[in-house]
């Protein structure tokens, strides 16, 4: 018989590329979640660095024996909980990936490498090929990171195969360029998509979701242009039950903090059919353009600045 389990998601206001500051903030909030009884704690995607087109992120790339994974180990043991989060990792084969680790009190339970980098993320890592399923014996856990929640291929590979989905996002806003009436509307749609992509994913797969996110302002150069990007992270840390009902949500105006909720960790009958199209949700004009041109730029930048470096 299933039972309710207290789970938590962290909403981090990152300092881009500042490893120690971000680890300290995550530890503080994870300790708060553990003290309130959470037995599953999700940290955001890129919890070590945040994400922007900023070379400081390359300087903070982790190794398998680095402080990021050690923090997950320490938190899991300290609170006798499952703790998970992703960070940019240079593996022993010298390839850099966006690696999500799920850690139990006994050690690393499993790993998922995000399948496709989003926009300027291409500067810092390459995609993975695993199915995103971590076998815990009595239960199976699916992992989804940011725009993996946007793609039907993710829903199909997890659908009716997992008892829980855990993951996070680092989703940035549409910049407020002129005409602001137009870009403002695109941003409102983008913010709603960031929330809906996570909520609806539970209904597509048939499993509850623990989702951690970033919040705060972001500014950086815009690749291959003289412009600067100024915007914010969309936030939206949330707990969703297996039917797609939001149990707890922390929106952007609420700032950094934790989200707590009680859910049943078990697979259910999916409430929605996965559509035949590639994207589960419309991306909008600016994200669509950025997806393509920043992928080309990012792969070039990665080869030049990241891939050739030694661990």
C-alpha positions in Angstrom: 0.0 0.0 0.0 1.3 3.4 -0.9 1.7 6.2 1.6 2.2 9.9 1.6 5.9 11.1 1.6 7.1 14.6 2.3 9.2 16.0 -0.5 10.9 19.3 -1.2 12.2 21.4 -4.0 14.7 24.2 -3.7 14.3 27.6 -5.5 17.8 29.1 -5.7 18.8 32.6 -6.6 22.2 31.7 -8.1 25.4 33.8 -8.4 26.5 32.8 -11.9 29.7 30.8 -11.8 30.2 31.3 -8.0 30.5 27.7 -6.9 31.0 28.3 -3.2 28.2 30.8 -2.8 25.7 28.5 -4.7 26.7 25.4 -2.7 26.3 27.3 0.6 22.8 28.5 -0.4 21.7 25.1 -1.5 23.0 23.5 1.7 21.2 26.0 3.8 17.9 25.4 2.1 18.3 21.7 1.9 19.0 21.6 5.6 15.7 23.6 6.2 13.8 21.0 4.0 15.4 18.1 5.9 14.6 19.6 9.2 10.9 19.9 8.1 10.8 16.2 7.4 11.5 16.0 3.6 12.7 12.5 2.5 13.2 13.6 -1.1 15.0 16.9 -1.8 15.5 18.3 -5.3 18.1 20.9 -6.2 17.9 22.9 -9.4 19.5 22.2 -12.7 23.0 23.8 -12.7 22.8 24.3 -8.9 26.5 25.0 -8.8 26.6 27.8 -11.3 23.2 29.0 -12.6 23.3 29.4 -16.4 24.1 32.3 -18.8 26.5 33.0 -21.6 29.3 33.6 -19.0 32.8 32.1 -19.1 32.8 31.8 -15.3 30.6 28.7 -15.7 33.4 27.0 -17.6 35.7 27.8 -14.8 33.4 26.1 -12.3 33.1 22.8 -14.2 33.2 19.9 -11.6 35.1 16.6 -11.5 33.5 13.4 -10.2 35.2 13.8 -6.9 34.5 17.5 -6.5 32.5 19.4 -3.9 29.2 19.4 -5.7 28.7 15.6 -5.6 30.1 15.6 -2.1 27.4 18.1 -1.0 24.7 15.7 -2.3 26.3 12.8 -0.4 26.5 14.8 2.8 22.9 16.1 2.6 21.5 12.6 1.8 23.3 11.1 4.8 22.6 14.0 7.2 18.8 13.9 6.5 18.4 10.2 5.6 16.8 11.3 2.4 17.2 11.1 -1.4 18.8 14.2 -2.7 19.3 15.1 -6.4 20.5 17.9 -8.6 22.5 18.5 -11.8 25.7 20.3 -12.5 28.2 20.7 -15.3 30.7 17.8 -14.9 33.9 16.9 -16.7 34.0 13.1 -16.7 37.0 10.8 -16.7 36.8 10.6 -20.5 37.3 14.4 -20.6 33.8 14.9 -22.0 31.7 17.6 -20.2 28.1 16.8 -19.5 25.1 18.2 -17.6 24.9 15.4 -15.0 22.0 14.8 -12.6 22.9 12.6 -9.6 20.4 11.0 -7.3 22.0 10.2 -4.0 20.6 8.1 -1.1 22.0 7.8 2.4 24.1 4.9 1.2 25.6 6.7 -1.8 25.0 7.5 -5.5 21.8 5.7 -6.6 21.9 6.8 -10.2 22.7 9.4 -12.8 21.1 11.0 -15.9 22.9 13.2 -18.5 20.6 15.8 -20.0 19.9 14.8 -23.6 20.1 18.1 -25.6 21.7 21.4 -24.4 19.4 24.4 -24.7 20.5 27.5 -26.5 23.8 28.9 -24.9 24.1 25.8 -22.8 25.8 24.3 -25.9 28.8 26.4 -24.9 29.4 24.3 -21.8 28.5 20.6 -22.3 27.3 18.0 -24.8 24.2 15.9 -24.7 23.7 12.4 -23.2 21.9 9.3 -24.5 20.6 7.4 -21.4 16.9 6.8 -20.8 16.7 8.9 -17.7 15.4 6.1 -15.5 17.0 5.2 -12.1 16.1 1.8 -10.7 15.9 1.8 -6.9 14.6 -1.8 -6.7 11.1 -1.3 -5.3 10.7 1.9 -7.3 11.9 3.5 -10.4 12.6 7.2 -10.7 12.6 9.3 -13.9 14.8 12.4 -14.3 13.9 15.4 -16.5 15.8 18.6 -16.8 14.3 21.9 -18.1 13.5 21.6 -21.8 13.4 17.8 -21.5 10.0 18.7 -19.9 9.2 20.3 -23.3 9.9 17.3 -25.6 7.6 14.4 -26.4 10.5 12.0 -26.6 11.1 12.5 -22.8 7.5 11.8 -22.0 7.5 8.7 -24.1 10.7 7.2 -22.6 9.3 7.7 -19.0 5.6 7.1 -19.6 4.2 4.3 -17.3 7.7 3.3 -16.4 8.5 5.4 -13.3 6.9 6.0 -9.9 8.4 9.5 -9.5 9.9 12.2 -11.7 12.6 14.4 -10.1 14.5 17.2 -11.8 14.9 20.9 -12.2 15.1 23.9 -14.6 17.2 27.0 -15.3 14.7 28.7 -17.6 15.3 32.3 -18.6 12.9 35.0 -19.7 12.2 36.6 -23.1 14.1 40.0 -23.1 12.0 43.1 -23.1 13.1 44.6 -26.4 11.0 47.0 -28.5 8.2 46.8 -29.3 7.7 46.0 -25.7 4.0 45.4 -26.2 5.0 42.4 -28.3 8.0 41.1 -26.3 6.0 41.6 -23.1 3.2 39.3 -24.5 5.8 36.7 -25.6 7.3 36.8 -22.1 4.0 36.2 -20.4 3.5 33.2 -22.6 7.0 32.0 -21.9 6.5 32.3 -18.2 3.3 30.3 -18.4 5.0 27.6 -20.6 7.7 27.2 -18.0 5.1 26.4 -15.4 2.8 24.3 -17.6 5.5 22.2 -19.1 6.3 20.8 -15.6 2.7 20.5 -14.4 1.4 18.7 -17.5 4.4 16.4 -17.6 3.0 14.4 -14.7 -0.2 13.8 -16.6 1.7 12.7 -19.7 3.9 10.2 -17.8 1.6 9.1 -15.0 3.9 10.0 -12.0 4.3 12.8 -9.5 7.0 15.5 -10.0 9.5 17.2 -7.8 10.8 20.2 -9.7 13.4 22.7 -8.5 14.2 26.0 -10.2 16.2 29.2 -10.2 15.0 32.7 -9.6 16.5 36.2 -9.8 18.0 38.5 -12.4 20.3 37.5 -15.2 22.5 39.6 -17.5 25.2 38.5 -20.0 26.5 39.1 -23.5 24.3 37.8 -26.4 26.4 35.4 -28.6 27.4 36.7 -32.0 25.7 40.1 -31.4 26.7 43.5 -29.9 23.6 43.2 -27.7 23.3 42.3 -24.0 20.7 39.9 -22.6 18.9 41.3 -19.6 16.2 39.2 -18.0 15.4 36.8 -15.2 15.0 33.2 -14.3 11.3 32.0 -14.5 11.3 30.2 -11.1 8.4 27.8 -10.6 9.7 25.2 -8.1 6.8 22.9 -7.5 5.4 19.6 -6.3 2.9 17.9 -8.6 0.8 14.8 -8.0 0.5 12.0 -10.5 -2.6 13.4 -12.1 -1.0 16.7 -12.9 -2.5 18.6 -9.9 -0.1 21.2 -8.3 0.4 20.4 -4.6 2.8 23.2 -3.9 4.3 26.0 -6.0 6.7 28.9 -5.4 6.4 31.6 -8.1 9.0 34.1 -9.2 7.8 37.0 -7.0 8.3 34.8 -3.9 12.0 34.7 -4.5 14.4 32.0 -3.2 13.2 29.4 -0.7 11.8 25.9 -0.5 8.6 24.2 -1.5 7.2 21.3 0.6 4.5 18.9 -0.3 3.2 15.4 0.6 2.6 13.0 -2.3 2.2 9.4 -3.0 5.3 8.0 -4.8 3.7 5.6 -7.3 2.9 5.4 -11.0 -0.7 6.0 -12.1 -2.6 5.9 -15.3 -1.5 8.8 -17.5 -4.2 11.4 -17.8 -3.1 12.8 -21.2 -1.9 11.3 -24.4 1.5 12.3 -25.7 1.1 14.2 -28.9 2.8 13.1 -32.1 4.7 16.4 -32.5 8.3 17.0 -31.3 7.6 19.8 -28.9 4.9 19.3 -26.2 4.4 23.1 -26.0 5.0 26.1 -28.3 8.4 27.8 -27.7 7.6 31.3 -29.0 9.5 33.3 -31.7 12.6 34.4 -29.8 13.3 31.1 -28.1 12.9 29.3 -31.4 15.5 31.6 -33.1 17.8 31.3 -30.1 17.5 27.5 -30.0 19.0 27.3 -33.5 21.6 30.0 -33.8 22.9 29.6 -30.2 23.3 25.9 -30.8 25.6 26.6 -33.8 27.5 29.2 -31.8 27.7 27.1 -28.7 29.1 24.1 -30.3 31.9 26.2 -31.8 32.5 28.0 -28.5 32.6 24.6 -26.6 35.2 23.1 -29.0 37.4 26.2 -28.6 37.0 26.9 -24.8 35.9 23.7 -23.1 36.4 20.5 -25.0 40.1 20.9 -25.5 40.9 21.6 -21.9 42.3 18.8 -19.7 40.5 17.7 -16.4 
